[in-house]
């Protein structure tokens, strides 16, 4: 790492990750930029344990992960010619750029999909977070993906949206039917061919995602088509840079009117960001209103407009395919132009469509990637630090935790308690005080440290039993005389370090806690999970369960902490513990 004095001092301090500067729960800053003193400077800096420690001139101390600093200050940031990979970037300290621009996209032509379009089966998409992430990433980077096997039932398209975001309600309603209508207010609701276009350019803001779900397609014709509008605009920029520039700076009036609606927006056909990168295409011949410009300017605009329109019609740019019943096309309405061939008016062709927005999709993808990172981090703990001895017991730390989870699973415990059993001792690897120091007589408060770590990813139904599992041992020693007699020698030692049995008041207060029953259940599996000859599966066995909990969110399929499921009563017959 280079000398931090070479970095912007205010940038570095503005990105301090400590709990005084950022809320640990939501990562939002707790100070205003004007709160930082004038003349702020680095007084001292040292590198240790993969971190940069900084003492500031105002006495504040910051600690930055070196890997994050390197990513945040590396080459390509903000450079339109060096697109970052937004789906692998660590965003804690890094601003990865605008994911909506061409810099974060892969531009394409029809031939690029000779081997097939990006697709997934609906069942796999629902069941496998990695499959879902791949679909969302395709929409984000390529502009579209197709889900196969989506039930061809009324309003099912809304269920597709809700797997990653929210439905955007418009004047067409929550959804719309694309079929021949007797009194259509849009050319889409006829059997005529529809040229490549984007939807709703007259809306401000425009819906950034569109979905089309095929319920029936027995008509002759009616094939779907997609054109990468960013690729078309890029060709215009290469072939006629003056025309490209003109279309990026000329506001175009887009208008829609029917008996109940009047919408109007003025935007260029090609919108770029402050760095000149293509960010949005609005292209819909049917909706362009009357431009009010001097004649010479109008001539120049129409020449550029016609040139761009001609590029969008080039056969090599248009990907043509047929949607069959159960197919659902998801695409970026600010990038891709979609089209349709004409079909027999009397043929049966019925799609249901709706709108959504890219920010929700990007959020869902970021969370899925964060979950993958969380699972990878936990697996590394199990396979790395977890392979070490377990505080004087005959099994390793990882074997102990996996045994506890398996016991919970075999006892029919709900998923959140299986996860708590699996992860209950991760605090031994994460806190400032090690497990070895615990054995030497210093309480490392691993239950709290572990719960705080896991709270980044899991809800309280998982973390609270973990936070209380040491207190549960102290509680059981107070209310079940035979329980303490069954503790292993190592567990008896740590009991004394952790405060010994609870007194009457402490025990009553513990029993009243919402997660107390779950914590006691966890404690009993913890005590039994020290067998040297158990056939215990690896971390991969539990990974899908953890992934499901992460996907379910804080509410969790198992309900809130304390509901217990298969958890036993607070007091009961103690089993013999090693």
C-alpha positions as CSV (number, residue, x, y, z in Angstrom):
1,X,0.0,0.0,0.0
2,X,1.3,3.4,-0.9
3,X,1.7,6.1,1.7
4,X,-1.9,7.2,2.7
5,X,-0.6,10.8,2.7
6,X,-0.6,10.5,-1.1
7,X,-4.4,9.9,-1.0
8,X,-6.9,12.6,-0.5
9,X,-7.1,13.0,3.2
10,X,-10.8,14.0,3.2
11,X,-11.6,11.1,0.9
12,X,-9.9,8.7,3.2
13,X,-11.6,10.1,6.3
14,X,-14.9,10.3,4.6
15,X,-14.7,6.5,4.0
16,X,-13.7,5.6,7.5
17,X,-15.5,2.3,8.3
18,X,-15.5,2.6,12.1
19,X,-18.6,2.5,14.3
20,X,-18.2,6.2,15.2
21,X,-18.4,7.2,11.6
22,X,-20.9,4.7,10.2
23,X,-23.9,3.0,11.6
24,X,-23.0,-0.7,11.9
25,X,-26.5,-1.8,10.9
26,X,-27.0,0.2,7.7
27,X,-23.5,1.5,6.9
28,X,-24.8,5.1,6.7
29,X,-22.5,7.9,7.7
30,X,-23.0,9.5,11.2
31,X,-21.3,12.8,10.4
32,X,-21.6,15.6,7.9
33,X,-18.6,16.5,5.7
34,X,-18.6,19.9,7.4
35,X,-18.0,18.2,10.8
36,X,-14.4,17.3,9.6
37,X,-11.9,19.9,10.7
38,X,-10.0,22.2,8.4
39,X,-6.5,21.1,7.6
40,X,-7.3,17.5,8.3
41,X,-4.1,15.4,7.9
42,X,-2.7,11.9,8.6
43,X,-0.5,12.1,11.7
44,X,0.6,8.4,11.8
45,X,-0.1,5.3,9.7
46,X,0.9,1.6,10.1
47,X,0.1,-1.6,8.2
48,X,-0.8,-4.6,10.2
49,X,-2.9,-7.8,9.8
50,X,-4.0,-6.7,6.3
51,X,-5.2,-3.4,7.5
52,X,-4.1,0.2,7.3
53,X,-4.3,1.9,10.7
54,X,-4.4,5.7,10.6
55,X,-4.2,8.3,13.4
56,X,-5.6,11.6,12.3
57,X,-4.6,15.1,13.3
58,X,-7.8,15.5,15.2
59,X,-7.1,12.4,17.2
60,X,-9.6,10.1,15.4
61,X,-8.4,6.6,14.6
62,X,-9.4,4.7,11.4
63,X,-8.7,1.2,10.3
64,X,-9.1,0.2,6.6
65,X,-8.8,-3.2,5.0
66,X,-5.9,-3.0,2.6
67,X,-7.7,-5.0,-0.1
68,X,-10.6,-2.6,-0.1
69,X,-8.4,0.4,-0.3
70,X,-6.5,-1.1,-3.3
71,X,-9.8,-1.8,-5.1
72,X,-11.1,1.6,-4.3
73,X,-8.1,3.5,-5.6
74,X,-7.1,1.2,-8.4
75,X,-6.9,2.1,-12.1
76,X,-10.0,2.5,-14.2
77,X,-12.3,4.1,-11.7
78,X,-14.4,6.7,-13.5
79,X,-12.6,5.9,-16.8
80,X,-15.1,5.3,-19.6
81,X,-12.5,3.3,-21.5
82,X,-11.9,0.9,-18.6
83,X,-15.2,-0.6,-17.5
84,X,-15.3,-2.0,-14.0
85,X,-17.0,-5.2,-13.2
86,X,-19.8,-4.0,-11.0
87,X,-20.9,-7.4,-9.9
88,X,-17.5,-8.4,-8.3
89,X,-16.5,-5.0,-7.0
90,X,-16.4,-4.5,-3.3
91,X,-18.6,-1.5,-2.8
92,X,-17.9,-0.8,0.9
93,X,-15.2,1.7,0.0
94,X,-15.4,1.7,-3.8
95,X,-17.8,3.7,-6.0
96,X,-18.1,1.2,-8.9
97,X,-19.5,3.7,-11.4
98,X,-22.9,4.0,-13.0
99,X,-24.1,0.4,-13.8
100,X,-26.5,1.8,-16.3
101,X,-23.9,3.0,-18.8
102,X,-22.2,1.2,-21.7
103,X,-19.1,0.9,-19.5
104,X,-20.8,-1.8,-17.5
105,X,-22.4,-3.6,-20.4
106,X,-21.4,-6.1,-23.1
107,X,-22.6,-4.8,-26.4
108,X,-23.8,-7.5,-28.8
109,X,-25.0,-8.4,-32.3
110,X,-27.4,-11.2,-33.2
111,X,-24.5,-13.6,-34.2
112,X,-23.2,-13.5,-30.6
113,X,-26.1,-15.7,-29.6
114,X,-25.7,-18.4,-32.2
115,X,-25.3,-20.9,-29.4
116,X,-28.5,-19.7,-27.7
117,X,-29.8,-16.9,-25.7
118,X,-29.2,-16.4,-21.9
119,X,-31.9,-18.5,-20.3
120,X,-32.9,-20.6,-17.3
121,X,-35.8,-22.9,-16.3
122,X,-38.2,-21.3,-13.9
123,X,-37.9,-24.1,-11.3
124,X,-34.1,-23.9,-11.3
125,X,-34.3,-20.1,-11.1
126,X,-36.5,-20.3,-8.0
127,X,-34.5,-23.1,-6.3
128,X,-30.9,-22.1,-7.0
129,X,-29.6,-18.6,-5.9
130,X,-26.7,-19.0,-8.3
131,X,-29.1,-19.6,-11.2
132,X,-31.1,-16.6,-10.2
133,X,-28.0,-14.4,-10.0
134,X,-26.9,-15.6,-13.4
135,X,-30.3,-14.5,-14.9
136,X,-30.3,-11.1,-13.3
137,X,-26.6,-10.6,-14.3
138,X,-27.5,-11.4,-17.9
139,X,-30.3,-8.8,-17.8
140,X,-27.9,-6.3,-16.4
141,X,-24.9,-6.9,-18.7
142,X,-26.5,-8.2,-21.9
143,X,-29.9,-6.5,-21.5
144,X,-32.1,-9.5,-21.4
145,X,-32.7,-13.1,-20.4
146,X,-35.5,-15.7,-21.0
147,X,-37.1,-17.8,-18.3
148,X,-38.5,-21.1,-19.6
149,X,-41.3,-23.1,-18.0
150,X,-43.0,-20.2,-16.2
151,X,-46.6,-21.4,-15.6
152,X,-48.7,-20.1,-18.5
153,X,-51.4,-18.8,-16.2
154,X,-53.0,-15.4,-15.8
155,X,-51.0,-12.8,-13.9
156,X,-48.0,-15.1,-13.4
157,X,-45.7,-12.4,-14.9
158,X,-46.3,-10.4,-11.7
159,X,-44.8,-13.3,-9.7
160,X,-41.7,-13.2,-11.9
161,X,-41.2,-9.5,-11.1
162,X,-41.6,-10.1,-7.4
163,X,-38.6,-12.5,-7.4
164,X,-36.3,-9.5,-7.8
165,X,-38.3,-6.3,-7.4
166,X,-41.6,-4.4,-7.7
167,X,-44.1,-3.9,-10.4
168,X,-44.2,-0.5,-11.9
169,X,-47.9,0.5,-12.3
170,X,-48.7,2.7,-15.4
171,X,-51.8,3.9,-17.2
172,X,-51.9,0.4,-18.7
173,X,-52.4,-0.9,-15.2
174,X,-50.5,-3.4,-13.1
175,X,-50.1,-5.6,-16.2
176,X,-51.2,-5.5,-19.8
177,X,-52.4,-8.0,-22.3
178,X,-50.6,-8.0,-25.7
179,X,-53.2,-9.4,-28.1
180,X,-55.5,-8.2,-30.8
181,X,-58.0,-5.8,-29.2
182,X,-61.1,-4.5,-30.9
183,X,-60.4,-0.9,-30.0
184,X,-56.6,-0.6,-29.4
185,X,-55.0,2.5,-27.9
186,X,-51.6,1.2,-29.0
187,X,-50.3,-0.5,-32.1
188,X,-48.9,-3.3,-29.9
189,X,-52.5,-4.4,-29.4
190,X,-53.0,-5.2,-33.1
191,X,-51.6,-7.9,-35.4
192,X,-49.4,-5.5,-37.3
193,X,-45.6,-5.7,-37.4
194,X,-43.9,-3.5,-34.8
195,X,-40.5,-2.0,-35.6
196,X,-37.7,-1.9,-33.0
197,X,-38.6,0.6,-30.3
198,X,-38.4,1.2,-26.6
199,X,-41.6,1.5,-24.5
200,X,-43.0,4.5,-22.7
201,X,-40.5,7.2,-23.9
202,X,-43.2,9.7,-23.0
203,X,-43.0,8.8,-19.4
204,X,-40.8,10.5,-16.8
205,X,-39.1,8.5,-15.5
206,X,-39.4,5.8,-18.1
207,X,-39.9,2.2,-16.9
208,X,-36.4,0.7,-17.1
209,X,-37.4,-3.0,-17.2
210,X,-40.1,-4.8,-19.2
211,X,-41.4,-8.4,-19.0
212,X,-43.4,-10.3,-21.6
213,X,-44.8,-13.6,-20.6
214,X,-46.2,-15.9,-23.3
215,X,-49.5,-17.5,-22.4
216,X,-50.4,-18.7,-26.0
217,X,-48.7,-18.4,-29.4
218,X,-50.5,-20.5,-32.1
219,X,-50.4,-17.7,-34.7
220,X,-48.5,-17.7,-37.9
221,X,-45.8,-15.1,-37.5
222,X,-45.6,-13.0,-34.4
223,X,-41.9,-13.7,-33.8
224,X,-40.1,-11.5,-31.2
225,X,-37.0,-9.4,-31.9
226,X,-34.4,-7.6,-29.9
227,X,-31.8,-5.0,-31.0
228,X,-29.0,-3.8,-28.7
229,X,-29.6,0.0,-28.8
230,X,-26.3,0.7,-27.1
231,X,-24.5,-1.2,-29.9
232,X,-26.5,0.7,-32.5
233,X,-25.6,4.0,-30.9
234,X,-22.0,2.9,-30.7
235,X,-22.0,2.2,-34.4
236,X,-23.5,5.7,-35.1
237,X,-20.8,7.2,-33.0
238,X,-18.2,5.4,-35.0
239,X,-19.7,6.0,-38.4
240,X,-21.1,9.5,-38.0
241,X,-19.8,11.1,-34.8
242,X,-21.5,14.5,-35.6
243,X,-24.9,12.8,-35.9
244,X,-24.3,10.9,-32.7
245,X,-23.4,14.2,-30.9
246,X,-26.5,15.9,-32.3
247,X,-28.8,13.1,-31.1
248,X,-27.4,13.3,-27.6
249,X,-28.1,17.0,-27.2
250,X,-31.4,17.5,-29.0
251,X,-34.5,17.1,-26.7
252,X,-37.2,15.2,-28.5
253,X,-40.9,15.6,-27.4
254,X,-42.5,12.2,-26.8
255,X,-46.3,12.2,-26.4
256,X,-49.0,9.7,-25.5
257,X,-52.7,10.6,-25.5
258,X,-55.9,8.6,-25.1
259,X,-59.3,9.2,-23.6
260,X,-58.0,9.1,-20.0
261,X,-54.3,9.8,-20.2
262,X,-51.9,12.5,-21.5
263,X,-48.2,12.0,-21.0
264,X,-45.3,14.1,-22.2
265,X,-41.5,13.9,-21.8
266,X,-38.6,15.7,-23.6
267,X,-35.4,13.6,-23.8
268,X,-32.8,13.0,-26.4
269,X,-32.9,9.8,-28.4
270,X,-29.5,8.9,-27.0
271,X,-28.7,10.0,-23.5
272,X,-25.1,10.1,-22.2
273,X,-23.7,10.7,-18.8
274,X,-21.3,13.4,-17.7
275,X,-18.3,11.4,-19.1
276,X,-20.0,10.9,-22.5
277,X,-20.9,7.2,-22.0
278,X,-24.2,6.0,-23.5
279,X,-26.7,5.6,-20.7
280,X,-30.2,5.4,-22.2
281,X,-32.0,5.0,-25.5
282,X,-35.5,6.4,-26.1
283,X,-36.6,5.4,-29.5
284,X,-40.2,5.1,-30.6
285,X,-41.3,6.6,-33.9
286,X,-45.0,6.2,-33.0
287,X,-44.6,8.5,-30.0
288,X,-42.4,11.4,-31.3
289,X,-44.3,14.7,-31.2
290,X,-43.6,17.8,-33.2
291,X,-40.1,19.3,-32.8
292,X,-40.0,23.1,-32.8
293,X,-36.6,24.0,-34.2
294,X,-35.2,26.3,-37.0
295,X,-35.4,24.6,-40.4
296,X,-31.7,24.0,-40.7
297,X,-31.6,22.4,-37.2
298,X,-34.6,20.2,-38.2
299,X,-32.8,19.1,-41.4
300,X,-29.7,18.1,-39.4
301,X,-31.8,16.3,-36.8
302,X,-33.8,14.3,-39.3
303,X,-30.7,13.3,-41.2
304,X,-29.1,12.0,-37.9
305,X,-32.4,10.4,-36.8
306,X,-32.8,8.6,-40.1
307,X,-29.2,7.4,-40.0
308,X,-29.7,6.0,-36.5
309,X,-33.0,4.4,-37.4
310,X,-31.4,2.7,-40.4
311,X,-28.7,1.2,-38.1
312,X,-31.3,-0.2,-35.8
313,X,-32.9,-2.0,-38.8
314,X,-29.7,-3.7,-39.9
315,X,-30.3,-7.5,-40.0
316,X,-27.1,-8.3,-38.3
317,X,-28.2,-6.4,-35.2
318,X,-31.6,-8.0,-34.8
319,X,-31.9,-11.1,-32.7
320,X,-35.1,-12.9,-33.7
321,X,-36.8,-15.7,-31.7
322,X,-40.2,-17.1,-30.9
323,X,-41.7,-17.0,-27.5
324,X,-43.6,-20.2,-26.7
325,X,-46.2,-20.7,-23.9
326,X,-44.3,-20.5,-20.6
327,X,-41.5,-18.3,-21.8
328,X,-41.0,-15.0,-20.1
329,X,-38.7,-12.4,-21.6
330,X,-37.1,-9.9,-19.2
331,X,-35.3,-7.0,-20.8
332,X,-33.8,-3.5,-20.2
333,X,-36.2,-1.0,-21.7
334,X,-33.7,1.8,-21.6
335,X,-31.2,-0.2,-23.7
336,X,-32.8,-2.8,-25.9
337,X,-35.2,-2.1,-28.7
338,X,-37.9,-4.8,-29.1
339,X,-39.9,-5.7,-32.1
340,X,-42.4,-8.1,-33.5
341,X,-43.2,-9.5,-36.9
342,X,-46.8,-9.3,-38.2
343,X,-49.1,-12.3,-37.5
344,X,-52.5,-13.6,-38.6
345,X,-55.1,-11.4,-37.0
346,X,-57.2,-14.5,-36.3
347,X,-54.3,-16.5,-34.9
348,X,-54.1,-17.1,-31.2
349,X,-51.2,-15.0,-29.7
350,X,-51.4,-13.8,-26.1
351,X,-48.6,-12.3,-24.0
352,X,-49.0,-10.6,-20.7
353,X,-46.5,-7.8,-19.9
354,X,-45.6,-5.5,-17.1
355,X,-43.0,-3.0,-16.2
356,X,-40.4,-2.9,-13.4
357,X,-37.2,-1.1,-12.7
358,X,-33.5,-1.9,-12.9
359,X,-32.6,-0.5,-9.4
360,X,-34.7,-3.3,-7.8
361,X,-33.0,-5.9,-10.0
362,X,-29.6,-4.5,-9.2
363,X,-30.4,-4.6,-5.5
364,X,-31.6,-8.2,-5.7
365,X,-28.4,-9.1,-7.6
366,X,-26.2,-7.3,-5.1
367,X,-27.9,-9.1,-2.2
368,X,-27.5,-12.5,-3.9
369,X,-23.8,-11.8,-4.4
370,X,-23.4,-10.6,-0.8
371,X,-25.0,-13.9,0.3
372,X,-22.6,-15.9,-1.8
373,X,-19.7,-13.9,-0.3
374,X,-21.1,-14.6,3.2
375,X,-21.3,-18.3,2.6
376,X,-17.8,-18.4,1.1
377,X,-16.5,-16.5,4.1
378,X,-18.1,-19.0,6.5
379,X,-16.9,-21.9,4.5
380,X,-13.4,-20.6,4.7
381,X,-13.7,-20.3,8.4
382,X,-14.8,-23.9,8.7
383,X,-12.1,-25.2,6.4
384,X,-9.3,-22.9,7.8
385,X,-9.4,-21.8,11.4
386,X,-12.1,-24.3,12.2
387,X,-9.7,-27.2,11.5
388,X,-7.8,-26.3,14.7
389,X,-8.4,-28.0,18.0
390,X,-11.6,-27.2,20.0
391,X,-10.6,-25.8,23.4
392,X,-9.3,-29.0,24.9
393,X,-11.9,-31.3,23.4
394,X,-11.2,-34.4,21.2
395,X,-12.7,-32.9,18.1
396,X,-11.9,-29.9,16.0
397,X,-13.9,-26.7,16.2
398,X,-15.4,-27.3,12.8
399,X,-16.3,-30.9,13.6
400,X,-18.0,-29.7,16.8
401,X,-20.2,-27.1,15.0
402,X,-21.1,-29.5,12.2
403,X,-22.0,-32.2,14.7
404,X,-24.2,-29.7,16.6
405,X,-26.0,-28.8,13.4
406,X,-26.5,-32.4,12.4
407,X,-28.0,-33.2,15.8
408,X,-30.4,-30.3,15.4
409,X,-31.4,-31.5,12.0
410,X,-32.0,-35.0,13.2
411,X,-34.1,-33.7,16.1
412,X,-36.3,-32.0,13.5
413,X,-35.3,-28.5,14.5
414,X,-36.4,-25.6,12.2
415,X,-33.9,-24.2,9.7
416,X,-33.0,-21.2,11.8
417,X,-31.9,-23.4,14.7
418,X,-29.9,-25.8,12.5
419,X,-28.1,-22.7,11.3
420,X,-27.6,-21.4,14.8
421,X,-26.2,-24.8,15.8
422,X,-23.8,-24.8,12.8
423,X,-22.5,-21.3,13.4
424,X,-22.7,-20.9,17.2
425,X,-18.9,-20.8,17.8
426,X,-17.7,-18.6,14.9
427,X,-17.0,-15.9,17.5
428,X,-13.9,-18.0,18.5
429,X,-12.3,-17.0,15.2
430,X,-13.4,-13.4,14.9
431,X,-13.0,-11.6,18.2
432,X,-10.0,-9.8,19.6
433,X,-9.6,-12.4,22.3
434,X,-9.0,-16.0,21.0
435,X,-10.4,-19.3,22.1
436,X,-6.9,-20.1,23.5
437,X,-7.0,-17.1,25.7
438,X,-10.5,-18.2,26.9
439,X,-8.9,-21.5,28.0
440,X,-6.2,-19.5,29.7
441,X,-8.7,-17.6,31.8
442,X,-9.9,-14.6,29.7
443,X,-13.6,-14.6,28.6
444,X,-13.6,-14.0,24.9
445,X,-17.3,-13.4,24.8
446,X,-17.5,-15.4,21.7
447,X,-21.2,-15.8,21.7
448,X,-21.7,-12.0,21.4
449,X,-18.8,-11.6,19.0
450,X,-20.2,-14.3,16.7
451,X,-23.7,-13.0,16.8
452,X,-22.5,-9.5,15.9
453,X,-20.6,-10.9,12.9
454,X,-23.5,-13.1,11.7
455,X,-25.9,-10.2,12.1
456,X,-24.5,-8.8,8.9
457,X,-26.3,-11.5,7.0
458,X,-28.8,-13.3,9.2
459,X,-31.8,-12.2,11.2
460,X,-32.3,-12.5,15.0
461,X,-33.9,-15.9,14.7
462,X,-30.4,-17.2,14.0
463,X,-28.2,-14.7,15.9
464,X,-30.0,-14.4,19.2
465,X,-29.8,-18.1,20.2
466,X,-26.1,-17.8,19.4
467,X,-25.7,-14.6,21.4
468,X,-27.4,-16.4,24.4
469,X,-25.9,-19.9,24.1
470,X,-23.2,-19.2,26.7
471,X,-25.8,-17.7,29.1
472,X,-27.9,-20.8,28.4
473,X,-25.1,-23.0,29.9
474,X,-25.0,-20.8,33.0
475,X,-28.8,-20.9,33.2
476,X,-29.0,-24.7,32.9
477,X,-26.3,-25.1,35.6
478,X,-28.5,-23.0,37.9
479,X,-31.9,-24.8,37.3
480,X,-30.8,-28.3,36.5
481,X,-28.4,-29.7,39.1
482,X,-27.7,-32.8,37.0
483,X,-26.8,-30.7,34.0
484,X,-23.6,-29.4,35.4
485,X,-22.5,-32.9,36.4
486,X,-22.6,-33.9,32.8
487,X,-20.3,-31.1,31.5
488,X,-17.0,-32.1,30.0
489,X,-13.8,-31.0,31.8
490,X,-13.1,-28.2,29.2
491,X,-16.7,-27.0,29.4
492,X,-16.6,-26.9,33.2
493,X,-13.4,-24.8,32.9
494,X,-15.0,-22.3,30.5
495,X,-18.1,-22.1,32.7
496,X,-16.0,-20.7,35.5
497,X,-14.3,-18.2,33.2
498,X,-17.7,-17.1,31.8
499,X,-19.2,-16.3,35.2
500,X,-20.4,-19.6,36.6
501,X,-24.0,-20.6,37.2
502,X,-26.6,-17.8,37.2
503,X,-28.2,-16.7,40.5
504,X,-31.9,-16.8,40.9
505,X,-32.5,-13.3,39.6
506,X,-30.3,-13.9,36.5
507,X,-32.0,-17.1,35.8
508,X,-35.5,-15.6,35.9
509,X,-34.4,-12.7,33.7
510,X,-32.9,-15.1,31.2
511,X,-36.0,-17.3,31.0
512,X,-38.1,-14.3,30.2
513,X,-36.0,-13.5,27.0
514,X,-37.8,-14.2,23.7
515,X,-35.0,-16.4,22.4
516,X,-34.3,-18.3,25.7
517,X,-35.9,-21.5,24.6
518,X,-34.0,-21.6,21.3
519,X,-30.8,-20.8,23.1
520,X,-31.3,-23.7,25.6
521,X,-32.0,-26.1,22.6
522,X,-28.8,-24.9,21.0
523,X,-26.9,-25.4,24.2
524,X,-28.0,-29.0,24.5
525,X,-26.9,-29.8,20.9
526,X,-23.6,-27.9,21.7
527,X,-23.0,-30.1,24.7
528,X,-23.6,-33.4,22.8
529,X,-21.5,-32.4,19.7
530,X,-18.2,-33.8,20.8
531,X,-18.2,-37.3,19.5
532,X,-14.9,-38.6,18.0
533,X,-16.6,-41.2,15.8
534,X,-19.6,-39.3,14.4
535,X,-20.1,-39.5,10.7
536,X,-20.7,-35.8,10.1
537,X,-21.2,-34.1,6.7
538,X,-19.1,-31.2,5.6
539,X,-20.1,-27.6,5.4
540,X,-21.4,-28.1,1.8
541,X,-24.2,-30.2,3.3
542,X,-25.6,-27.2,5.2
543,X,-24.8,-24.5,2.6
544,X,-28.2,-24.8,0.8
545,X,-30.0,-24.4,4.2
546,X,-28.0,-21.3,4.9
547,X,-28.7,-19.9,1.4
548,X,-32.4,-20.4,1.9
549,X,-32.3,-18.5,5.2
550,X,-30.4,-15.7,3.6
551,X,-32.8,-15.5,0.8
552,X,-35.8,-15.5,3.1
553,X,-34.4,-12.5,4.9
554,X,-34.7,-11.5,8.5
555,X,-38.2,-12.8,8.8
556,X,-37.1,-16.2,7.7
557,X,-39.2,-19.2,6.7
558,X,-38.8,-20.5,10.2
559,X,-40.4,-17.5,11.9
560,X,-39.0,-15.2,14.6
561,X,-36.7,-16.3,17.3
562,X,-38.4,-17.9,20.2
563,X,-41.1,-19.7,18.3
564,X,-39.0,-22.7,18.7
565,X,-40.4,-25.3,16.4
566,X,-38.8,-28.5,17.7
567,X,-37.0,-26.7,20.5
568,X,-37.6,-28.3,23.9
569,X,-38.7,-26.6,27.0
570,X,-36.3,-24.5,29.0
571,X,-36.0,-27.2,31.6
572,X,-36.1,-30.9,31.0
573,X,-34.3,-34.2,31.3
574,X,-30.6,-33.5,30.8
575,X,-28.7,-35.8,28.5
576,X,-25.2,-37.0,29.5
577,X,-22.6,-34.6,28.1
578,X,-19.0,-35.3,27.5
